[in-house]
Amino acid sequence: MILIGTSGSTKCDWQLIKEKKPFLKVSSKGINPFFHNDTTISKHISSIKELQDHIEDIDVVFFYGAGCSNKGLKNIINRGLSSVFKRSNLYINHDIVAAAFATYEGVPNITGLIGTGANSCSFDGDIVRQEITGIDYILGGEGSGAYLGKKLIKDYLYHKLPEEIKIDFETNFNLNRDSLLENVYKKPDANVFLASFVPFIQERQKHSYLRSMIKESLTKYMDLYICSFRNYSKIKTHFVGSIPYFFKNILAEVAKEKDIILGNIIKEPIEPLVEYHINKYYKL
């Protein structure tokens, strides 16, 4: 059996493959080595009841995760996984690699990944290349869910929200200045907390203030993460993640303005990634 995991900071999707076919799919909380140590990761995976009956039968685990950008961070994931999947071979890589595999159509392309965080790469079927590497929500994350949530909260605290959005915000969230700052500066997973405001933004995206905020955010993302590739206007750019999925009309508008050839928009990479691995693994 093969187990594939794709994790952002908010959510992780797991898919078991048995006899060349998808067998079991389950979702859990996200795993990110920037915020979670190996012990936390091990306990978290051990708590996923649906996987427990199959652990001894898993030959290979392919894990693609946010934050898995260098050897040290990958080793944190490796230690967490190896304490659970003791007889399995482990392959650990960055979530942008999963996005590249999931969107590949046999010709070179660019892939944008925008969820809680933001990233991009190009892929020619052989090598995944990056021009700009994501630096997450504190220093960057332009276009991401955390970036949008940060902008919304900042405007709320600075009394810059339109009155109707301010009233909606206070009605939907039992939060004040102190609790907002505590969640951002003192509690763990601040990036996930910030991104948790995306559904609120999504439901009201036609409001001129929020639409402008979304478009500005995606424009910054395109300028940094897509237009950094020299051939960006000559090949397709596919997108993976909740942000392009929820705001696809605004994304398409920005892409047109930037001469970006818009390809597929996929909310979650797990299903096409499973197909990719079935085709690759069973041909070995």
Secondary structure, DSSP 8 states (H G I E B T S, - for coil): -EEEEEE-SSEEEEEEEETTEEEEEEEEE---TTT--HHHHHHHHHT-HHHHTTGGG--EEEEEETT--SHHHHHHHHHHHHTTSTTSEEEEEEHHHHHHHHH--SS-EEEEEESSSEEEEEE-SS-EE-SS---HHHH--TTSHHHHHHHHHHHHHTT-S-HHHHHHHHHH----HHHHHHHHHTSS-HHHHHHTTHHHHHHTTTSHHHHHHHHHHHHHHIIIIITTSTTTTTSEEEEESHHHHHTHHHHHHHHHHTT-EEEEEES-SHHHHHHHHHHHHTT-
